[in-house]
């Protein structure tokens, strides 16, 4: 694995579809495939599935990739999907769970207090129980 231990490579989840078996090798219009990681309405975020790159192949002025996608979280060989002709846009790096700084035992956590004198009186119309 050539990546740092705090990163995991994910492939777009639409690559699991049977219609995506081979993207650019067999279809002239496969370059029109869009891999939206966040939909335009920002309702759904696609985190994809963990994957490994098996091979990089030159294609025109770019590269295409052959990948194996782990459909299950168990990483068993019988629960993988292989795809060819995958463009770079279908990949994204994510942080490995529990490796961000805010998960450190000595991460800085402190209540940020704001004195009442700094809040404009027009904003102080709420009654709070003592």
N, C-alpha and C positions, 0 to 999 in steps of 0.2 A: 504494500500500500504506500504510494508516494506522497500521501497527504498527511498533514499534522494530525495527531491523535484527537484533537478537539473538533475536527471537521468530518462530516460524512457527506458523500456525494449522493444526491437523489436525482432520479429521472422523473420527468413529468408523468403523472398517473395515466394520462390518455394513451401512453405507449403500451399499456396492458391490453388494450383493445385488439381484437383479431384483425381489424381492418388496418392496423398500423404495423403489420408484420414486417414488411419491407417498405421503407418510405421512398427514398429517392432513386433506388436502383431500378424499380419497375414502373414508376409513374412519372409522367412529365409534369403534372400539376401538384406533385407532393411538396414542392417548394412553397406552396400556398398554405401549408399546414401551420397554424399558429399555436404556440404553446403559452397560453395565458396562465401565469402563476397566480394572479389576482384578477378576478373578473371585473369588467368595467364598473359595475355597481358596488364593488368592494364588499360583496356579501360573502363570497366563498374564496378562501385561500387554498390553493393546491400545494400541499407539501410534498407531493410525489411519493415515490417509493425508493428505498435504498437500492443502489445499483453499482455495478463494476463495469469499467470499460475493458473490453477484451481486445479490440483492435481499432486503430485509427487508419483511415483510408483517404488518400487525396481525392478531391472531387472539385473540378473546375478550379476556382481560386481559393478554395476552402478545404475543410476536412469533414468527413462523415465518420461516424463511430459505430462499431458493433458492440452491443451492451448485453449484459445479463441483469434482469430486474428481479429483485427478491420480493415476490408477491406476499409472502408470509414473513412474520417477524422472527421465525425460527431459523431462517437462512438454510433450510434443507434443500438439497439438489432437486427434489421432485416438485418444489414450489417456486420455480423460477421461470421467467419468460425471457427468451432471447430475441433481440431485435437488431436489424441491420439498417444502415443508411440513416442513422439518427443524427440530426444537426446539433450544433453546439447549444442552440437556444433551448433544447430539451433538458439541459442539465442545470443544476443549481446546488451550491454548497450550503449546508445547514450546520449549526453547532450541534455537536454530540450532546445528548441530554446531560444536564448537571455539570457542564464545563464552563459556563459563563461566569464572570467575576462575581455576580451577585449570589452565587452558590458557595462561594468560599466561606470557610468557618469564620474568618476574621474580616469579612466584608463590613464596610462602614454602614451602620444602620442607626439613624438618629431621628427623633421627631423634630421637624422643622417648625418651631414656634414663631408666631408673628404677633408682636404686641398690638393691643387694641388701638393704641394711639396712631398706628400706621394705617389703619383702615378708615376710609372716609365715613363720616357720620351717616351719609345717605345709604351706605351699605349695611349699617348696623341696625336694621329694623327687625331682625329676627330675635325671638325670645328663646333663650336656652335655659333648660332646667339646671339648677345649681347642684 
